[in-house]
Amino acid sequence: MARIGIIGSEGRMGHALVRAITEAGHECAGGVDQGGNTAILAEASEVLVDFSSPAALETNLHAAIGAGVPILVGTTGLDERHQAALDSASGAIAVLQTGNTSLGVTLLAHLVREAAARLGPAWDIEVVETHHRMKVDAPSGTALLLGEAAAQGRGIELSAHSERGRDGHTGARERGAIGFGSLRGGTVAGEHSVLLLGDQERITLSHSAEDRMIFARGAVTGAAWLLGRRPGRYEMPQVLGL
């Protein structure tokens, strides 16, 4: 049994995490939100789960380091500065950062990487995602995770080979590019499809989230897996042994 502290406990994911922690037989050590004392929560916890905001990341990492506890970061919308902070923290504690904690999406990313590696740049890749109207970042963290998987399969840098926000007279699609499309509306928990389009044939790999609980359960699985790990950066595929 693990004592799991929740950063961002009053959000939708926070409430789902409380349920998932109880379902899995673990103990909820408590939660904090904006203005709360993360350091106190960290001292009471064996592992932290962070679904708050990018602005709070460095404070949350400092709290985890101070208490010597691992942390799973599921916050999306992180930039290069945040990634550098995660790298720095991983020298002292175990850090698992992911754009999606779903075990199904983790396996999907593995399949995308394998497909991209075997089909090569002659096949076009498009990542299409749909989320609820309240989501504030695009492409979603999951879409970027899937795009990174495709780029890794091809041995390229995603930042140098992605196409986003097409509008107007854009010209022909660049060979080897990885495209992104984002749709927003309703209460969709999350739908992602990776289209691999060749000449006269097409493969679609997709995942649909029917309830936010899948992310909470995956986060709890990942958090429990972090217990006892050496300092370093970890990823969800390692949780599944991929």
PyMOL commands that set and color helices and strands:
alter all, ss='L'
color gray80, all
select helices_A, chain A and resi 12-23+38-44+54-67+80-89+103-119+141-154+158-160+213-226+236-239
alter helices_A, ss='H'
color red, helices_A
select strands_A, chain A and resi 3-7+27-32+47-50+71-73+94-97+124-131+162-163+178-184+191-198+201-208+232-234
alter strands_A, ss='S'
color yellow, strands_A
deselect
rebuild
show_as cartoon
